[in-house]
Amino acid sequence: MKVALIGLGSVGRGVAEMLAKKDDLGLVLTGIADSKSAFMDPDGIDITRVLAKKKKTGSCGDQHLSAADVIKKADYDALVEVTPTNALSGEPAIGHIKAALNRKKHVVTSNKGPIALAGKELRAMAKKKGVSLRYEATVAGAIPVMHTLEHGLAGNEILALYGVLNGTCNFILTRMAAEGLTYEQALMEAREMGYAEADPTYDVQGIDAAIKLVILANTIWDNGVKLADVDRTGIDLLTPDALRLADEMGCTIRLIAEANPKKRLLRVSPRILDKNHPLVFEGTLNALTLETDMAKQITLIGRGAGSVETASAIIGDLLYIRDRYVQRA
Ligand SMILES: NC(=O)c1ccc[n+]([C@@H]2O[C@H](COP(=O)([O-])OP(=O)(O)OC[C@H]3O[C@@H](n4cnc5c(N)ncnc54)[C@H](OP(=O)(O)O)[C@@H]3O)[C@@H](O)[C@H]2O)c1
């Protein structure tokens, strides 16, 4: 199956490296683009060369070509869209995804913006065009949440869900509890470790977790919820005293995203949890508990971010498309 890749940052590089390393998967890269350049080869790109060029010059290809050229002209079956998330406009990803769907190309993305803002429209468009739109990597990185919902829990009614969907917040809360650090000290440590962005607003105010909650709720219940519907409190106002008091009760505090349509609950907030609760773990991991009618409670835990970890979810989606659509064609 031929693949075009838009975005060659942390995730795009992970995908490209894994496509080069795992050449037995039968996934051939025929188009690639970053913000400044692009490159196409219908017979398969020399990935090692392109990655070396990107590292050396900052561009992956020809500066006269763009992502739009790859999406509109390259020879590919599936587009991988991994440009930065814009939670307000969803662009440039929405435009990229629509252009690929219009060409009847399958799309895989890790970009939360287009799915949270226009997921319903994009899913309908994909269905109309007879292709697949998959976005496993948008929620909880490497954890196969969507595959579990679609396959492992097929036939189950999902009653409710709750989870730790932001590793940066989990790291900060872990460090505040373990060392009695202030929020500012723990945030500085998270920055030094490369876990927090220069502007941590999306993470610490619960926006990132809320976007993932919206994606999950709309995927499971198709209830048309938006970011503004999420009752959201971040961790940026938490004091070491709050964590110390929780500790005295044998508990700790975690940023929990939770949804229960029957209770009209859609919330991201710091919650006091018993230290033995399955959602209490250290560091940057993510976890999600699904409450279902038949399987009852299932908790998935794993890496919520990372270059190769996120590539794992993207390659899983690509192989699903290859097996379901492309090999049969
Ligand atoms: N990092 C993770 O662990 C992780 C996990 C799950 C989901 N995600 C999501 O995955 C997406 C990619 O994340 P990332 O960490 O790889 O981001 P990143 O490191 O910022 O890389 C973004 C890439 O997109 C390129 N780009 C920006 N605007 C573009 C445009 N208009 N056309 C073509 N390319 C464009 C950039 O080009 P230049 O190289 O030229 O700047 C860069 O290569 C984001 O939506 C993010 O939220 C990330």
The ligand as an SDF file (V2000), in Angstrom:
LIG
                    3D

 48 52  0  0  0  0  0  0  0  0999 V2000
    4.2520   14.2010   19.7440 N   0  0  0  0  0  0  0  0  0  0  0  0
    3.4510   13.2680   20.2350 C   0  0  0  0  0  0  0  0  0  0  0  0
    3.8650   12.4330   21.0400 O   0  0  0  0  0  0  0  0  0  0  0  0
    2.0070   13.2030   19.8090 C   0  0  0  0  0  0  0  0  0  0  0  0
    1.1780   12.1890   20.3040 C   0  0  0  0  0  0  0  0  0  0  0  0
   -0.1370   12.0930   19.8410 C   0  0  0  0  0  0  0  0  0  0  0  0
   -0.6160   13.0340   18.9280 C   0  0  0  0  0  0  0  0  0  0  0  0
    0.2200   14.0370   18.4990 N   0  0  0  0  0  0  0  0  0  0  0  0
   -0.3020   14.9720   17.4890 C   0  0  0  0  0  0  0  0  0  0  0  0
    0.3410   14.6430   16.2590 O   0  0  0  0  0  0  0  0  0  0  0  0
    0.5680   15.8260   15.4750 C   0  0  0  0  0  0  0  0  0  0  0  0
    2.0530   15.9630   15.1700 C   0  0  0  0  0  0  0  0  0  0  0  0
    2.7530   16.0880   16.4030 O   0  0  0  0  0  0  0  0  0  0  0  0
    4.3180   16.3410   16.4280 P   0  0  0  0  0  0  0  0  0  0  0  0
    4.7150   16.2390   17.8570 O   0  0  0  0  0  0  0  0  0  0  0  0
    4.9840   15.5070   15.3990 O   0  0  0  0  0  0  0  0  0  0  0  0
    4.3780   17.8750   15.9640 O   0  0  0  0  0  0  0  0  0  0  0  0
    5.6890   18.6790   15.4940 P   0  0  0  0  0  0  0  0  0  0  0  0
    6.9080   18.0320   16.0310 O   0  0  0  0  0  0  0  0  0  0  0  0
    5.3920   20.1050   15.7970 O   0  0  0  0  0  0  0  0  0  0  0  0
    5.7220   18.4680   13.8930 O   0  0  0  0  0  0  0  0  0  0  0  0
    4.7760   19.0270   13.0480 C   0  0  0  0  0  0  0  0  0  0  0  0
    5.2210   18.8350   11.6250 C   0  0  0  0  0  0  0  0  0  0  0  0
    4.2110   19.3700   10.7870 O   0  0  0  0  0  0  0  0  0  0  0  0
    4.8410   20.1960    9.8040 C   0  0  0  0  0  0  0  0  0  0  0  0
    3.9080   21.2230    9.3540 N   0  0  0  0  0  0  0  0  0  0  0  0
    3.4680   22.3110   10.0180 C   0  0  0  0  0  0  0  0  0  0  0  0
    2.6000   22.9940    9.2330 N   0  0  0  0  0  0  0  0  0  0  0  0
    2.5270   22.3310    8.0580 C   0  0  0  0  0  0  0  0  0  0  0  0
    1.8370   22.5420    6.8350 C   0  0  0  0  0  0  0  0  0  0  0  0
    1.0280   23.5820    6.6620 N   0  0  0  0  0  0  0  0  0  0  0  0
    2.0150   21.6500    5.8280 N   0  0  0  0  0  0  0  0  0  0  0  0
    2.8520   20.5890    5.9760 C   0  0  0  0  0  0  0  0  0  0  0  0
    3.5260   20.3380    7.1110 N   0  0  0  0  0  0  0  0  0  0  0  0
    3.3680   21.1910    8.1450 C   0  0  0  0  0  0  0  0  0  0  0  0
    6.0610   20.7650   10.4980 C   0  0  0  0  0  0  0  0  0  0  0  0
    6.9630   21.1840    9.4760 O   0  0  0  0  0  0  0  0  0  0  0  0
    8.4580   21.7300    9.7950 P   0  0  0  0  0  0  0  0  0  0  0  0
    9.2600   20.4890   10.1410 O   0  0  0  0  0  0  0  0  0  0  0  0
    8.8800   22.3330    8.5260 O   0  0  0  0  0  0  0  0  0  0  0  0
    8.3230   22.6940   10.9340 O   0  0  0  0  0  0  0  0  0  0  0  0
    6.5300   19.5420   11.2680 C   0  0  0  0  0  0  0  0  0  0  0  0
    7.3050   18.7190   10.4430 O   0  0  0  0  0  0  0  0  0  0  0  0
    0.0110   16.9850   16.3020 C   0  0  0  0  0  0  0  0  0  0  0  0
   -1.2830   17.2550   15.8360 O   0  0  0  0  0  0  0  0  0  0  0  0
   -0.0070   16.4390   17.7250 C   0  0  0  0  0  0  0  0  0  0  0  0
   -1.0030   17.0260   18.5270 O   0  0  0  0  0  0  0  0  0  0  0  0
    1.5100   14.1420   18.8990 C   0  0  0  0  0  0  0  0  0  0  0  0
  1  2  1  0
  2  3  2  0
  2  4  1  0
  4  5  1  0
  4 48  2  0
  5  6  2  0
  6  7  1  0
  7  8  2  0
  8  9  1  0
  8 48  1  0
  9 10  1  0
  9 46  1  0
 10 11  1  0
 11 12  1  0
 11 44  1  0
 12 13  1  0
 13 14  1  0
 14 15  2  0
 14 16  1  0
 14 17  1  0
 17 18  1  0
 18 19  2  0
 18 20  1  0
 18 21  1  0
 21 22  1  0
 22 23  1  0
 23 24  1  0
 23 42  1  0
 24 25  1  0
 25 26  1  0
 25 36  1  0
 26 27  1  0
 26 35  1  0
 27 28  2  0
 28 29  1  0
 29 30  1  0
 29 35  2  0
 30 31  1  0
 30 32  2  0
 32 33  1  0
 33 34  2  0
 34 35  1  0
 36 37  1  0
 36 42  1  0
 37 38  1  0
 38 39  2  0
 38 40  1  0
 38 41  1  0
 42 43  1  0
 44 45  1  0
 44 46  1  0
 46 47  1  0
M  CHG  2   8   1  16  -1
M  END
$$$$
